[in-house]
Structure formats: C-alpha cells, structure tokens
Amino acid sequence: MELKVFDSFNGVLPPLTPLQEEILRLKKERNAVILAHNYQSAEIQRVADYLGDSLGLSYLAEAEKNADVIVFCGVHFMAEVAKIVNPAKKVLLPVLEAGCSLADSCNAEELAAVKAANPDLYVVAYINCSAAVKALADVICTSGNAKRIVEQVPEDREILFVPDQNLGSWVASQTHRKIKLWPGSCYAHVMFSVEQIEEARAQYPGAPVLAHPECVESVRACADLVCSTEKMVNYCKESPADTFIIVTETNMIHRLRAQVPGKHFVAGPTARCACNECRFMKMNTLERLRDCLRDLSPEIILDENLRQTAHAPLKRMLDWSK
C-alpha cells in the first residue's frame, strides 16, 4: 500500500479561498469564536480561532469573554461540552446530525440501569459521551488525564469506565486498578492493525509510531508512544526524529503540519486505505460552517438541570487535575 506522507507547511500556508474569507467576515459580524477539533479538515482548521481536543477547546471558548457565539466544528457531544461550560453563550454546531460511534455506544438509560443494579460502582466517563451520560458519571476524564483521574478514585470503590473499552483497558494497565469496561469503541480507531502499522514502520525505519489510546491493545503494544492528540504535538516538536507515523484520525496531521515545521508525517494506514478519516467529522464542511454563522443555527440547547448535573463531574475532573 502506498502510504500518505505529509510535509509540514514550513510557515507557508495556501491563500484563503473566497468561501473562507466569507466565513471570517461572518464570524466578525456575529462576534463569534470558531473552535475546530483536531480531526476537522485542513480547510476548516485554517479559519478556526482555536484547534485542539473537545475539553480544551471548550475552556478556551470560556476564556473568550467578549464573544457572543461559539461555533464548534466537531461532533455533537463536543458542542454539548462547550454549552455545559458556557451556559450563557449561544453554541452552534454546523451539522446537528454529526454524531459519534463511541458516544452512541453508551446509552444513558442503559447506564442508569447498570448503576441502579450496582449502586457501589464509581463511574469514570471519558469525555466522548453525551451530556446525559456525563450527568450519570462520578468524574469525567480525557485521554490525556485518564490515568491521573483513575489514580484518584478511592481504592475501595469498584470502577466502571465508560464508554471506551480500549482507553479503559489502557488506563487499567497504567494504573493497575481493576476496572469494569463498557463495551464501546471508536469505529475509526479500531480499524488500525498491527500488520499495517508494521508495514509502515518497515517503509520508514526509525520513525516513531504514535498511537491514540482508543486503538486496540495490539496496536498500542506495537507503538513507541501511546498518548492523546495534544501530547502528540509536543512529542513531535521535541523529538529529534524527522518523520512520525501518526496512528489516529488522519486530519490530526493538518495541525501537526502547521505547528511542527520541518518534519514529515505518515498517516497510519488501515487494511481499507492509506488513511483513516472519521465520517462524522467529515460532515462538517466550509459551506455548512458558513450557513451556520449566517443563520445562527443549528443551536445546542440543554435542559438547565441536566447541564448543571453534567457540569459537576467535569468540575471534579478539573479539581483533581490541579
């Protein structure tokens, strides 16, 4: 398989298109801030005010005190997080139907039933879940702080980790805690295989393999580093290596190209193709972003009781991360 290799921009970006310029004009008119997740297309990342993961972006938006509108280019649960931590602002999602296979794998009603049957369970919820699931959790975590959060759960409590069984098993191996795993996964991350990764390594000997913990155990075991997308950026900046094999959603490479000059990035292949893009993330387009800003819709609306209940485990995570 011919791999997709991306060079960094080295400080030279392509000129903005008329549609991108229109989006920036509308953003100014609406006094909006545009957040783009790492897995968004390069065209959307180019017009964003901030790039990052879902929680980091939501708190960056909170710091934008003067903005009236937050547009989250990502998937539904991410925009919900932005609304949870920014209740007074109008939060928009360009495509309301942009879901997430991982978030959808954990239904709030099913989780409530499990909790009712096992009242002593301590629920640690990965941030990639719905607001209704967050409201049932004891604490939230991200891929970057999951180990630290789990280590602070009282040792006499039995942990249920939802919804990602792969991240949960990785955290269990790092903390040596006994953890019950919800049977959920991200469809994009489980498509990576050891065979394909080793073929990439053979073509680029010496290139570190960086894998997201949502990947399956066998892929994590063959990686040089298992880490969050934020840590991938710092690792590539600090490493003496000039080429990296990136085993996560392929659009992460656009951010790496922009922020890590002078280096090369190989998209982790799957048996299906030489890249791996999330179909839900791809639902966001420049046209839908433009329409969203123009119409101030679709808007994320949360029941206030639900929002406050979901905010409590998020706040606990932040307190534990200090």
Residue, then its C-alpha position, 0 to 999 in steps of 0.5 A: m500500500e502506498l502510504k500518505v506522507f505529509d510535509s509540514f507547511n514550513g510557515v507557508l500556508p495556501p491563500l484563503t479561498p473566497l468561501q473562507e474569507e466569507i466565513l471570517r467576515l461572518k464570524k466578525e459580524r456575529n462576534a463569534v469564536i470558531l473552535a475546530h477539533n483536531y480531526q476537522s479538515a485542513e480547510i476548516q482548521r485554517v479559519a478556526d480561532y482555536l484547534g485542539d481536543s473537545l475539553g480544551l477547546s471548550y475552556l478556551a471558548e470560556a476564556e473568550k469573554n467578549a464573544d457572543v457565539i461559539v461555533f464548534c466544528g466537531v461532533h455533537f457531544m463536543a458542542e454539548v461540552a462547550k454549552i455545559v461550560n458556557p451556559a450563557k453563550k449561544v453554541l452552534l454546531p454546523v451539522l446537528e446530525a454529526g454524531c459519534s460511534l463511541a458516544d452512541s455506544c453508551n446509552a444513558e438509560e442503559l447506564a442508569a440501569v447498570k448503576a441502579a443494579n450496582p449502586d457501589l460502582y464509581v463511574v469514570a466517563y471519558i469525555n466522548c459521551s453525551a451530556a446525559v451520560k456525563a450527568l450519570a458519571d462520578v468524574i469525567c476524564t480525557s485521554g490525556n488525564a485518564k490515568r491521573i483521574v483513575e489514580q484518584v478514585p478511592e481504592d475501595r470503590e469498584i470502577l466502571f469506565v465508560p464508554d471506551q473499552n480500549l482507553g479503559s483497558w489502557v488506563a487499567s494497565q497504567t494504573h493497575r486498578k481493576i476496572k469494569l469496561w463498557p463495551g464501546s469503541c471508536y469505529a475509526h480507531v479500531m480499524f488500525s492493525v498491527e500488520q499495517i502499522e508494521e508495514a509502515r514502520a518497515q517503509y520508514p525505519g526509525a520513525p516513531v509510531l504514535a498511537h491514540p489510546e482508543c486503538v486496540e491493545s495490539v496496536r498500542a503494544c506495537a507503538d513507541l508512544v501511546c498518548s492523546t492528540e495534544k501530547m502528540v504535538n509536543y512529542c513531535k516538536e521535541s523529538p529529534a526524529d524527522t518523520f512520525i507515523i501518526v496512528t489516529e484520525t488522519n486530519m490530526i496531521h493538518r495541525l501537526r503540519a502547521q505547528v511542527p515545521g520541518k518534519h514529515f508525517v505518515a498517516g497510519p494506514t488501515a487494511r481499507c486505505a492509506c488513511n483513516e478519516c472519521r465520517f462524522m467529522k467529515m460532515n462538517t464542511l466550509e459551506r455548512l460552517r458558513d450557513c451556520l454563522r449566517d443563520l445562527s443555527p443549528e443551536i445546542i440547547l440543554d435542559e438547565n438541570l441536566r447541564q448543571t448535573a453534567h457540569a459537576p463531574l467535569k468540575r471534579m475532573l478539573d479539581w483533581s487535575k490541579 
